[in-house]
Amino acid sequence: MSEKSKTWLGHGSFPGVWNFGDMILNSIGKTSTKRTSQMKTVSQSSLRKYANHFWQRQKAKDDPKDKIAIEDIEKGADPVPWLRDLYSYKLPHHKNGIINIVIFESRQEVENLLIHEYMLCDDWMRERNLLPPPDTTTLGGLARTFLDRGYFSVPRNDRHYRYFHNWQSIGSLNNVISREERPLIEAVGDGKHEIVDGWGRLLPFVALLHKGLAFHPFESFLASKDE
């Protein structure tokens, strides 16, 4: 996969402020049931909390280029500028400055997520013969393409493949996308949402829905405009 398309999905934790998985949900007291862009809001969040979340996962990758950033963040530096410098494509559009934690409550909501156009035709997709039909724009359609082309039938080291087979062996999608693995999506108008970070775990999730596993709710960051 091209560097632009890569997302590290590892686990890890930082001391002190990095233990925020539950903090986001508990920081406001009572959780909200407000609907945001047709999705239920669990709690308010912020770009900084999302950036903390990103770097917490990124730490496990042990990538040398992240070393200085992680050390600086652990000392209390703002994680957003580091994210902007090193992984700007993992940030929402600047117009979407409101960040909330939302919950996916149905299969349709996750299958209708849009994919960045550049990801549909990048080198990673070409090398694996996964270029989808021109009318494919949603995660559900792309998952069907992966299944139809036999992507998950050929052993490979891609994270999509690993997640698919690990979760399939468990036989359930319950909590496979945990609070520590929340994706980031953003509103793009007309009630539609596009994946910013997390398609490496969202795609095998949907592919396994197509294979017959039952849907289970999970949380996500949502970036949107102030209404």
GISULKA-V483711 format. One line per field, one symbol per residue. psi: psi as a letter, one per 20 degrees, with the letter a starting at -180 (. if undefined). burial: 1 if it has 9 or more other C-alpha atoms within 8 Angstrom, else 0. Layout:
psi: ???
burial: ???
This chain:
psi: qqhhiqppkrrrqqrdiimjghhghihidpqqkqpoljqppgrqbrhhhggggghghhhihlphiigggggghhijqpighhghhhlhijqrqhimipprprppiqhhghhiqqqphhhikrhggghjljorqhjoirhghhghggghjkgjioprjqhggggghghhhhjqjojhnrhikprprqpjqkjqqqpgpjhhhhghghhhghiiqqqpqrqqqpprqp.
burial: 00000000111111000111100111010010000000111111111111111011111100000110010111000011011100100011000111111111011011111111001111001100010100001111111111100011000000011111001100001000111101111110000111111111111111111000101111111111100
